[in-house]
Amino acid sequence: MFIFLAVLLFVFYFTRSNKNPTSVVTINDKNISVEVADTDEERTRGLSGRKSLEENHGMLFIFPQKSIQRFWMKDMNFPIDIVWIDGDKIVGFDEYIPPEGSTPQKIYSSPLPVNKVLELPSGTVEDIKIKKGDKLILSLSS
């Protein structure tokens, strides 16, 4: 019985600790640790409800197919930058987006169909001089 419980706890801990693995994206020689949101549930939740986002950290949303993506700031507690990505190419961004409460007023849309969206701390786009056409290199954790 004890061995069964130990194995069960190990499996539970292992699956919980790997729920949102941290990966790295590189833009303009700057490495950014990202949490990957690649399920509907993770993409819907995003960064909502969190208190902050550390410098050099972000959340990368990966979608199964390219489309115009729409984001809102529902239940956000801090401002962010949003970077719109088609494959590995940055096609646009929105900067200094203010947080909104439980009833968001504004929707932010990608300028083109994209399959990735990167949320970063507000000011990061300016700080690392992100521009349209820049390449994003993604190193996914296994």
C-alpha positions as a Markdown table, in Angstrom:
| # | Residue | x | y | z |
|---|---|---|---|---|
| 1 | Met | 0.0 | 0.0 | 0.0 |
| 2 | Phe | 2.8 | 2.4 | 0.9 |
| 3 | Ile | 4.6 | 1.9 | -2.4 |
| 4 | Phe | 1.3 | 2.4 | -4.3 |
| 5 | Leu | 0.8 | 5.8 | -2.5 |
| 6 | Ala | 4.4 | 6.8 | -3.1 |
| 7 | Val | 4.1 | 6.1 | -6.8 |
| 8 | Leu | 0.8 | 7.9 | -7.0 |
| 9 | Leu | 2.2 | 11.0 | -5.3 |
| 10 | Phe | 5.3 | 11.0 | -7.5 |
| 11 | Val | 3.1 | 10.8 | -10.7 |
| 12 | Phe | 0.8 | 13.6 | -9.4 |
| 13 | Tyr | 3.8 | 15.8 | -8.6 |
| 14 | Phe | 5.5 | 15.1 | -11.9 |
| 15 | Thr | 2.5 | 15.9 | -14.0 |
| 16 | Arg | 1.6 | 19.0 | -12.1 |
| 17 | Ser | 5.2 | 20.4 | -12.1 |
| 18 | Asn | 5.4 | 20.0 | -15.9 |
| 19 | Lys | 2.0 | 21.6 | -16.7 |
| 20 | Asn | 3.3 | 24.8 | -18.1 |
| 21 | Pro | 7.0 | 24.2 | -18.9 |
| 22 | Thr | 9.3 | 27.2 | -19.3 |
| 23 | Ser | 10.9 | 27.6 | -22.7 |
| 24 | Val | 13.1 | 30.3 | -24.1 |
| 25 | Val | 12.5 | 32.6 | -27.0 |
| 26 | Thr | 15.3 | 34.7 | -28.5 |
| 27 | Ile | 14.6 | 38.1 | -30.2 |
| 28 | Asn | 17.5 | 40.4 | -31.2 |
| 29 | Asp | 19.9 | 38.3 | -29.2 |
| 30 | Lys | 17.8 | 38.7 | -26.1 |
| 31 | Asn | 16.7 | 35.5 | -24.3 |
| 32 | Ile | 13.3 | 35.6 | -22.7 |
| 33 | Ser | 11.9 | 32.8 | -20.5 |
| 34 | Val | 8.4 | 32.0 | -21.5 |
| 35 | Glu | 5.6 | 29.9 | -20.1 |
| 36 | Val | 3.9 | 28.2 | -23.1 |
| 37 | Ala | 0.1 | 28.3 | -23.4 |
| 38 | Asp | -0.8 | 25.7 | -26.0 |
| 39 | Thr | -4.2 | 24.4 | -24.8 |
| 40 | Asp | -7.6 | 26.2 | -25.0 |
| 41 | Glu | -7.7 | 26.4 | -21.2 |
| 42 | Glu | -4.2 | 27.9 | -20.9 |
| 43 | Arg | -4.7 | 30.4 | -23.7 |
| 44 | Thr | -8.1 | 31.5 | -22.2 |
| 45 | Arg | -6.5 | 32.0 | -18.8 |
| 46 | Gly | -3.3 | 33.6 | -20.0 |
| 47 | Leu | -1.8 | 36.0 | -17.5 |
| 48 | Ser | -5.2 | 36.9 | -15.9 |
| 49 | Gly | -5.2 | 37.2 | -12.2 |
| 50 | Arg | -1.4 | 37.3 | -11.8 |
| 51 | Lys | 0.2 | 40.1 | -9.8 |
| 52 | Ser | 3.1 | 40.8 | -12.2 |
| 53 | Leu | 5.4 | 39.5 | -14.8 |
| 54 | Glu | 9.2 | 39.5 | -14.2 |
| 55 | Glu | 11.6 | 41.2 | -16.5 |
| 56 | Asn | 12.9 | 38.9 | -19.2 |
| 57 | His | 9.8 | 36.6 | -18.8 |
| 58 | Gly | 6.7 | 36.3 | -20.8 |
| 59 | Met | 3.9 | 34.0 | -22.0 |
| 60 | Leu | 3.9 | 32.5 | -25.5 |
| 61 | Phe | 0.6 | 31.5 | -26.9 |
| 62 | Ile | 0.8 | 28.8 | -29.6 |
| 63 | Phe | -2.2 | 28.1 | -31.8 |
| 64 | Pro | -2.8 | 25.1 | -34.0 |
| 65 | Gln | -3.4 | 27.2 | -37.1 |
| 66 | Lys | -2.9 | 30.7 | -38.3 |
| 67 | Ser | -5.8 | 33.1 | -37.9 |
| 68 | Ile | -6.5 | 36.7 | -36.8 |
| 69 | Gln | -6.0 | 36.4 | -33.0 |
| 70 | Arg | -7.9 | 38.6 | -30.6 |
| 71 | Phe | -6.8 | 39.4 | -27.1 |
| 72 | Trp | -8.2 | 41.3 | -24.2 |
| 73 | Met | -7.0 | 42.4 | -20.8 |
| 74 | Lys | -9.6 | 40.8 | -18.7 |
| 75 | Asp | -8.7 | 40.5 | -15.0 |
| 76 | Met | -5.1 | 41.7 | -15.7 |
| 77 | Asn | -3.2 | 43.5 | -12.9 |
| 78 | Phe | -0.3 | 45.0 | -14.9 |
| 79 | Pro | 0.4 | 46.5 | -18.3 |
| 80 | Ile | 1.9 | 44.4 | -21.1 |
| 81 | Asp | 3.2 | 44.4 | -24.6 |
| 82 | Ile | 1.8 | 42.0 | -27.2 |
| 83 | Val | 3.9 | 40.7 | -30.1 |
| 84 | Trp | 2.1 | 39.1 | -33.1 |
| 85 | Ile | 4.1 | 36.3 | -34.7 |
| 86 | Asp | 3.6 | 34.4 | -38.0 |
| 87 | Gly | 5.8 | 31.3 | -37.9 |
| 88 | Asp | 9.1 | 32.8 | -36.7 |
| 89 | Lys | 8.6 | 36.3 | -38.0 |
| 90 | Ile | 7.2 | 39.2 | -36.0 |
| 91 | Val | 4.4 | 40.9 | -38.0 |
| 92 | Gly | 3.3 | 43.5 | -35.5 |
| 93 | Phe | 3.0 | 44.5 | -31.8 |
| 94 | Asp | 0.9 | 46.6 | -29.4 |
| 95 | Glu | 2.8 | 48.4 | -26.6 |
| 96 | Tyr | 2.0 | 49.7 | -23.2 |
| 97 | Ile | -1.4 | 48.0 | -23.0 |
| 98 | Pro | -3.1 | 49.0 | -19.7 |
| 99 | Pro | -4.8 | 46.4 | -17.5 |
| 100 | Glu | -8.6 | 46.2 | -17.3 |
| 101 | Gly | -11.0 | 44.6 | -14.8 |
| 102 | Ser | -13.5 | 41.9 | -15.3 |
| 103 | Thr | -15.3 | 43.8 | -18.0 |
| 104 | Pro | -12.7 | 44.6 | -20.6 |
| 105 | Gln | -13.4 | 47.5 | -23.0 |
| 106 | Lys | -10.9 | 46.9 | -25.7 |
| 107 | Ile | -9.9 | 44.0 | -28.0 |
| 108 | Tyr | -6.4 | 43.8 | -29.5 |
| 109 | Ser | -6.2 | 42.0 | -32.8 |
| 110 | Ser | -3.3 | 40.7 | -34.8 |
| 111 | Pro | -2.6 | 42.7 | -38.0 |
| 112 | Leu | -2.4 | 39.4 | -40.0 |
| 113 | Pro | -3.2 | 35.8 | -39.4 |
| 114 | Val | -0.7 | 34.5 | -36.8 |
| 115 | Asn | 0.0 | 31.2 | -35.0 |
| 116 | Lys | 1.9 | 32.6 | -32.1 |
| 117 | Val | 1.4 | 35.6 | -29.7 |
| 118 | Leu | 3.9 | 36.7 | -27.1 |
| 119 | Glu | 3.0 | 38.7 | -24.0 |
| 120 | Leu | 5.8 | 40.6 | -22.4 |
| 121 | Pro | 6.2 | 43.1 | -19.5 |
| 122 | Ser | 5.2 | 46.6 | -20.7 |
| 123 | Gly | 8.1 | 48.4 | -22.3 |
| 124 | Thr | 10.0 | 45.3 | -23.5 |
| 125 | Val | 9.3 | 45.9 | -27.2 |
| 126 | Glu | 10.9 | 49.3 | -26.9 |
| 127 | Asp | 13.7 | 48.1 | -24.6 |
| 128 | Ile | 15.0 | 45.4 | -26.9 |
| 129 | Lys | 14.1 | 47.3 | -30.1 |
| 130 | Ile | 11.6 | 44.8 | -31.5 |
| 131 | Lys | 10.4 | 45.7 | -35.0 |
| 132 | Lys | 8.3 | 44.1 | -37.7 |
| 133 | Gly | 10.3 | 41.5 | -39.6 |
| 134 | Asp | 12.5 | 40.5 | -36.6 |
| 135 | Lys | 12.9 | 36.7 | -36.2 |
| 136 | Leu | 11.8 | 34.8 | -33.1 |
| 137 | Ile | 13.8 | 31.7 | -32.2 |
| 138 | Leu | 11.9 | 29.3 | -30.0 |
| 139 | Ser | 13.6 | 26.6 | -27.8 |
| 140 | Leu | 10.9 | 24.5 | -26.4 |
| 141 | Ser | 11.5 | 22.5 | -23.1 |
| 142 | Ser | 10.8 | 18.9 | -23.4 |
